[in-house]
Amino acid sequence: MTNIYKLTIEPVTSFGTPLQSDTIFGHLMWALRYREGEEALAGFLDLYRAGKPPLLVSAGFPAGTLPAPVLRVGRGQKVGAYLPLRQWREIAPRLSGDALWRAHLEAREEVRTIRDEEVKHGVVGTAVDRITGSAREGRLFVSMETFYGPQRRFEIWHKVDETEEGLLDRLAVWWRWVERNGFGRGKSRGHGAFRIEEKDGQMLEPADGQLPQVAQPNGFVTLSAWVPEAGDPTNVTYRTRIKRGKLAEARAIPSPWKKPLLMLEPGAVARLGKQDGDLRQWYGRLVEDVHWTEHDVVQYGYAFPLPVRVERGA
């Protein structure tokens, strides 16, 4: 039995790394490794390799929003990165470029407020000599940090296969580990700190009815970065990103750099044809061999499919 859960976090410092789904999954797997051991991590990842992914995670979205679907809305017209859930519920059963544009116009001020609560700044730092503990001469660098307004919350959606015994409780433990250790680049210097909000004593809120509901879907919008595999739908409108990932923690030595990976961004719209069958619980894959020398390193590339009904010609 698969259920949906929502986690809400409040940033308390700037973030050096965006809340992308593959990065979130990577942090959770580090938590699994440190809390339960290398063997438990390998066994968990083997479930994905066997075609039985027990956990899907979305990217992190400003509270009350989801990514705007990637659809053509007219020459020269652009919609914002996010769309409030209220508008999402209206367009999901009849998704089209026209419907998306009207929803965007209705939500324009709300989305602008979200954008204004997010500011990127270059922060100047200096390398530290690890022997003397002092700044190293001539080693200044600039890193981009994102600062959020005091009201900003992010929501991260989880699809949990609860036939995997104890997974929900384990997931809560992993998230608490991430909360204690921070998220992304610069966490050792205090960046990426956040608080998990709890509701009725639970950090993972049951949320099966909170996402838009659609009868007889003929497509989906992904809530996560997606690396399609053979057999996935091919009638897709999308934007891409090239992910240049890094290993973290104990695996960062001797080289942290992963191979560049092309991913479809959240919001990609897939239309199901006869050859695709009914909507599945997941699409995408665990990408193998993504490091130049460490061949057991993998990258999370699963789509978190949000069912929609796409209008003909959209």
C-alpha positions as CSV (number, residue, x, y, z in Angstrom):
1,M,0.0,0.0,0.0
2,T,1.4,3.4,-1.1
3,N,0.6,6.6,0.8
4,I,1.4,10.2,0.4
5,Y,3.1,12.2,3.2
6,K,4.1,15.8,3.4
7,L,7.1,17.3,5.3
8,T,7.2,21.1,6.0
9,I,10.4,22.8,6.8
10,E,11.3,26.3,7.9
11,P,14.8,27.6,6.7
12,V,16.6,29.4,9.6
13,T,19.8,30.3,7.6
14,S,20.7,30.9,4.0
15,F,20.9,27.9,1.7
16,G,23.8,27.2,-0.7
17,T,22.0,24.4,-2.4
18,P,18.4,24.3,-3.8
19,L,15.9,21.7,-2.5
20,Q,16.2,19.5,-5.5
21,S,14.7,16.0,-5.3
22,D,17.9,14.1,-6.1
23,T,19.8,16.1,-3.5
24,I,17.1,15.5,-0.9
25,F,17.2,11.8,-1.6
26,G,21.0,11.8,-1.3
27,H,20.8,13.4,2.1
28,L,18.3,10.8,3.3
29,M,20.5,8.0,2.0
30,W,23.5,9.4,4.0
31,A,21.2,9.4,7.0
32,L,20.4,5.8,6.4
33,R,24.0,4.9,6.0
34,Y,25.1,6.6,9.2
35,R,22.1,5.5,11.3
36,E,21.8,1.9,10.0
37,G,25.1,1.0,8.3
38,E,26.5,0.4,4.8
39,E,24.7,-3.0,4.4
40,A,21.3,-1.5,5.1
41,L,22.0,1.3,2.6
42,A,23.0,-1.2,-0.1
43,G,19.9,-3.3,0.6
44,F,17.6,-0.3,0.4
45,L,19.1,0.8,-3.0
46,D,18.8,-2.8,-4.3
47,L,15.0,-2.4,-4.0
48,Y,15.2,0.4,-6.6
49,R,17.4,-1.7,-8.8
50,A,14.8,-4.5,-8.6
51,G,12.1,-2.2,-9.9
52,K,10.4,-1.8,-6.5
53,P,11.2,1.7,-5.3
54,P,9.8,2.0,-1.7
55,L,10.2,5.8,-1.4
56,L,9.7,8.7,-3.9
57,V,10.5,12.2,-2.9
58,S,9.6,15.5,-4.6
59,A,11.6,18.6,-4.8
60,G,10.9,21.3,-2.1
61,F,8.3,23.8,-3.1
62,P,7.1,27.0,-1.3
63,A,4.3,26.0,1.0
64,G,0.9,25.8,-0.8
65,T,2.4,25.6,-4.3
66,L,3.5,23.0,-6.8
67,P,5.7,23.5,-9.9
68,A,3.9,25.2,-12.9
69,P,3.3,22.7,-15.7
70,V,5.6,23.1,-18.7
71,L,3.2,23.9,-21.5
72,R,3.1,26.4,-24.4
73,V,0.9,29.3,-23.3
74,G,1.4,31.7,-26.3
75,R,4.1,33.6,-28.1
76,G,6.2,35.7,-25.7
77,Q,4.1,34.7,-22.6
78,K,5.7,33.1,-19.6
79,V,4.3,31.7,-16.4
80,G,6.0,31.7,-13.0
81,A,7.9,28.8,-11.6
82,Y,5.1,27.9,-9.1
83,L,1.4,27.7,-9.1
84,P,-0.7,27.7,-5.9
85,L,-2.6,24.5,-5.0
86,R,-5.9,26.2,-5.4
87,Q,-5.3,26.9,-9.1
88,W,-3.6,23.5,-9.5
89,R,-6.8,21.8,-8.4
90,E,-8.8,23.7,-11.0
91,I,-6.6,23.0,-14.0
92,A,-5.5,19.4,-13.2
93,P,-8.7,17.8,-14.7
94,R,-8.4,19.8,-17.9
95,L,-4.8,20.8,-18.4
96,S,-4.1,23.1,-21.3
97,G,-2.0,26.1,-22.2
98,D,-5.0,28.4,-22.0
99,A,-6.1,27.0,-18.6
100,L,-2.5,27.4,-17.3
101,W,-2.3,31.0,-18.5
102,R,-5.6,31.9,-16.8
103,A,-4.4,30.2,-13.6
104,H,-1.2,32.1,-13.8
105,L,-3.0,35.5,-14.1
106,E,-5.2,34.7,-11.1
107,A,-2.1,33.8,-9.0
108,R,0.3,36.3,-10.3
109,E,0.4,38.5,-7.2
110,E,0.7,35.5,-4.9
111,V,3.6,34.1,-6.9
112,R,5.3,37.5,-7.1
113,T,5.2,37.6,-3.3
114,I,6.9,34.2,-3.1
115,R,9.6,35.4,-5.5
116,D,10.2,38.6,-3.5
117,E,10.8,36.5,-0.3
118,E,13.8,34.8,-2.0
119,V,17.0,36.8,-2.6
120,K,20.3,35.5,-3.9
121,H,23.5,37.2,-2.8
122,G,27.2,36.5,-3.4
123,V,29.0,35.9,-0.1
124,V,32.7,36.5,0.0
125,G,34.8,34.0,2.0
126,T,38.4,33.0,2.3
127,A,40.1,29.6,2.4
128,V,41.5,28.6,5.8
129,D,44.9,27.1,6.3
130,R,44.2,23.9,8.2
131,I,47.5,23.9,9.9
132,T,47.6,27.5,11.3
133,G,43.8,28.0,11.4
134,S,44.2,31.4,9.8
135,A,43.0,32.8,6.5
136,R,45.1,31.9,3.5
137,E,46.5,34.9,1.6
138,G,45.0,35.4,-1.9
139,R,42.4,32.7,-1.5
140,L,39.2,34.7,-1.5
141,F,36.1,33.2,-3.2
142,V,32.5,34.1,-3.8
143,S,29.6,31.7,-3.2
144,M,26.0,32.3,-4.1
145,E,23.6,31.9,-1.1
146,T,19.8,32.1,-1.1
147,F,18.2,34.1,1.7
148,Y,14.5,33.5,2.5
149,G,11.9,35.8,4.1
150,P,10.8,35.0,7.7
151,Q,7.5,33.5,6.6
152,R,9.0,31.1,4.1
153,R,8.1,27.4,4.4
154,F,8.9,24.6,2.0
155,E,6.8,21.4,1.5
156,I,8.4,18.1,0.4
157,W,6.1,15.3,-0.7
158,H,6.8,11.6,-0.1
159,K,5.3,8.5,-1.7
160,V,5.9,5.7,0.8
161,D,5.3,2.0,0.1
162,E,4.2,0.9,3.6
163,T,4.5,-2.8,2.7
164,E,8.2,-2.1,3.4
165,E,7.9,-2.7,7.2
166,G,8.9,0.2,9.4
167,L,9.8,2.5,6.5
168,L,7.8,5.5,7.7
169,D,9.4,5.4,11.2
170,R,12.8,5.0,9.6
171,L,12.1,8.0,7.3
172,A,11.3,10.2,10.3
173,V,14.7,9.2,11.9
174,W,16.5,10.0,8.6
175,W,14.9,13.4,8.4
176,R,15.8,14.2,12.0
177,W,19.4,13.4,11.1
178,V,19.3,15.8,8.1
179,E,17.8,18.5,10.3
180,R,20.6,18.2,12.8
181,N,23.3,18.2,10.2
182,G,22.0,20.7,7.7
183,F,21.4,20.6,4.0
184,G,23.7,21.1,1.0
185,R,26.8,23.2,0.4
186,G,28.2,25.1,3.3
187,K,26.4,23.1,6.0
188,S,29.6,22.7,8.0
189,R,29.7,26.6,8.1
190,G,26.1,26.9,9.3
191,H,24.3,27.2,6.0
192,G,21.3,25.0,5.1
193,A,19.9,24.9,8.6
194,F,16.2,24.4,9.0
195,R,13.5,23.3,11.4
196,I,10.9,20.6,10.7
197,E,7.4,21.6,11.6
198,E,5.3,19.1,13.3
199,K,1.5,18.6,13.3
200,D,-0.1,16.6,16.1
201,G,3.3,15.4,17.0
202,Q,4.1,14.1,13.5
203,M,6.7,15.5,11.2
204,L,5.4,13.5,8.2
205,E,1.8,14.5,7.8
206,P,-0.6,12.1,6.1
207,A,-1.5,13.9,2.9
208,D,-3.3,11.5,0.5
209,G,-6.1,14.0,-0.2
210,Q,-4.0,17.2,-0.4
211,L,-2.6,16.9,-3.9
212,P,-5.0,17.5,-6.8
213,Q,-7.2,14.6,-7.6
214,V,-8.1,13.6,-11.2
215,A,-10.5,10.9,-12.5
216,Q,-9.2,8.9,-15.5
217,P,-5.8,10.7,-15.9
218,N,-4.2,10.5,-19.3
219,G,-0.9,12.0,-18.2
220,F,1.2,13.3,-15.3
221,V,3.3,16.2,-14.2
222,T,6.4,15.3,-12.3
223,L,7.1,16.8,-8.9
224,S,10.7,15.8,-9.0
225,A,13.7,15.8,-11.4
226,W,13.3,13.0,-13.8
227,V,15.7,10.8,-15.8
228,P,13.5,8.7,-18.1
229,E,14.2,5.1,-18.7
230,A,13.3,2.9,-21.6
231,G,9.6,2.4,-21.7
232,D,8.7,5.7,-20.1
233,P,6.4,8.1,-22.0
234,T,8.0,10.0,-24.9
235,N,5.3,12.6,-25.5
236,V,6.7,15.1,-23.0
237,T,7.1,18.8,-22.7
238,Y,9.9,19.8,-20.4
239,R,12.8,22.0,-19.4
240,T,16.2,20.4,-18.7
241,R,19.0,21.0,-16.2
242,I,22.5,19.6,-16.3
243,K,23.3,18.4,-12.9
244,R,26.9,18.5,-11.9
245,G,26.7,16.7,-8.6
246,K,29.3,16.2,-5.9
247,L,29.8,13.4,-3.4
248,A,29.6,14.4,0.2
249,E,30.6,13.2,3.6
250,A,33.2,10.4,3.7
251,R,32.9,9.8,-0.1
252,A,34.2,13.2,-1.1
253,I,37.8,12.0,-1.0
254,P,39.8,11.7,-3.3
255,S,37.4,13.4,-5.7
256,P,33.9,14.6,-5.1
257,W,32.9,15.3,-8.7
258,K,30.2,13.3,-10.4
259,K,29.7,13.1,-14.2
260,P,27.3,15.7,-15.6
261,L,23.8,14.4,-15.8
262,L,20.9,15.7,-18.0
263,M,17.6,15.7,-16.0
264,L,14.1,16.9,-16.8
265,E,13.0,19.6,-14.3
266,P,9.9,19.3,-12.1
267,G,6.9,20.5,-14.0
268,A,7.5,18.3,-17.0
269,V,4.2,17.2,-18.6
270,A,4.0,13.6,-19.9
271,R,1.0,12.4,-22.0
272,L,0.2,8.7,-22.0
273,G,-0.4,7.0,-25.3
274,K,-1.8,3.5,-25.9
275,Q,1.7,2.0,-25.7
276,D,2.2,3.5,-22.2
277,G,-0.7,1.8,-20.6
278,D,-2.3,3.2,-17.4
279,L,-0.6,5.7,-15.1
280,R,2.1,4.0,-13.0
281,Q,3.2,4.8,-9.5
282,W,6.6,5.9,-10.7
283,Y,8.7,6.5,-13.7
284,G,12.4,7.1,-14.2
285,R,15.3,5.2,-12.7
286,L,18.3,5.1,-10.4
287,V,21.2,6.2,-12.6
288,E,24.2,4.0,-12.2
289,D,27.9,4.8,-12.8
290,V,27.6,8.6,-12.3
291,H,31.1,9.0,-10.8
292,W,34.4,8.9,-12.7
293,T,36.1,6.4,-10.4
294,E,33.7,5.2,-7.8
295,H,31.4,2.9,-9.8
296,D,28.9,2.1,-7.0
297,V,27.7,5.7,-6.8
298,V,24.2,6.3,-8.1
299,Q,21.9,9.3,-8.7
300,Y,18.2,9.5,-8.0
301,G,16.2,10.1,-11.1
302,Y,12.6,9.0,-10.4
303,A,9.6,11.0,-11.5
304,F,7.0,11.7,-8.7
305,P,4.0,11.6,-11.0
306,L,1.0,13.9,-10.2
307,P,-2.0,12.6,-12.3
308,V,-3.6,15.1,-14.7
309,R,-5.9,15.0,-17.6
310,V,-4.3,16.8,-20.6
311,E,-6.6,18.4,-23.1
312,R,-6.1,17.3,-26.7
313,G,-3.6,19.5,-28.5
314,A,-2.1,20.9,-25.3
